[in-house]
Amino acid sequence: MNKEIIKRVEEEAEYLVKTKKTIREIAKKFKISKSTVHKDMKERLKEIDLKKYHIIQNIFQEHIEIRHILGGQSTKTKYLHIKQNNER
């Protein structure tokens, strides 16, 4: 693995641990694809820093456990916004 990739993976991992953002948000921040972030966090990080890999896997597990709640809130907000626009 070249040094640029290692540096990018470490930066992504550090940002994820600090902010607990989603893969999509990290991809947007670092201007890379979601697939790249996923591969970086699931495969490459394991080779670079096993301790941080386990921390990030726990964060991802938290994201999985709450995603249905966040999806419901997002849908509710969307339809409230549509309703408000229709009442104007």
C-alpha positions in Angstrom: 0.0 0.0 0.0 1.5 3.4 -0.9 2.0 6.2 1.5 -0.7 8.4 0.1 -3.4 5.7 0.6 -2.2 5.1 4.2 -2.3 8.8 5.0 -5.8 9.1 3.5 -7.0 6.1 5.5 -5.6 7.4 8.7 -7.1 10.9 8.1 -10.5 9.3 7.3 -10.4 7.1 10.4 -9.4 10.0 12.7 -12.2 12.1 11.3 -14.7 9.3 11.8 -13.7 8.7 15.4 -13.9 12.4 16.2 -17.2 13.1 14.5 -18.9 9.7 14.1 -20.1 10.8 10.7 -21.5 8.4 8.2 -19.7 6.9 5.2 -21.6 9.2 2.9 -20.6 12.3 4.9 -17.0 11.2 5.0 -16.9 10.6 1.3 -18.2 14.1 0.6 -15.7 15.7 3.0 -12.7 13.9 1.5 -14.1 14.1 -2.1 -13.9 10.4 -2.7 -16.5 7.7 -3.4 -18.5 5.9 -0.7 -17.0 2.7 -2.0 -13.5 4.0 -1.4 -14.4 5.0 2.1 -16.0 1.7 2.8 -12.9 -0.2 1.5 -10.6 2.1 3.4 -12.5 1.5 6.7 -13.3 -2.2 6.3 -10.1 -3.6 4.7 -7.2 -1.1 4.6 -7.5 0.2 8.1 -7.4 -3.4 9.5 -3.9 -3.7 8.1 -2.8 -0.2 9.3 -4.2 0.1 12.8 -6.2 -2.8 14.2 -7.2 -0.9 17.4 -8.7 2.0 15.5 -10.4 -0.5 13.1 -12.3 -2.1 16.0 -13.3 1.4 17.3 -14.7 2.2 13.9 -16.5 -1.1 13.5 -18.3 -0.2 16.8 -19.3 3.2 15.3 -20.6 1.5 12.2 -22.6 -0.9 14.3 -24.2 2.1 16.1 -25.1 3.6 12.7 -26.7 0.4 11.7 -28.7 0.2 14.9 -30.1 3.7 14.6 -30.6 4.1 10.8 -34.2 3.1 10.9 -34.9 5.9 13.4 -33.0 8.5 11.4 -34.8 7.4 8.3 -38.1 7.8 10.0 -37.2 11.3 11.2 -36.0 12.3 7.8 -39.3 11.1 6.2 -41.4 12.9 8.8 -39.4 16.1 8.2 -39.8 15.8 4.4 -43.6 15.4 4.6 -44.0 18.2 7.1 -42.0 20.5 4.7 -44.2 19.4 1.8 -47.4 20.1 3.9 -46.2 23.5 4.9 -45.4 24.4 1.2 -48.9 23.3 0.1 -50.6 25.4 2.8 -49.0 28.6 1.5 
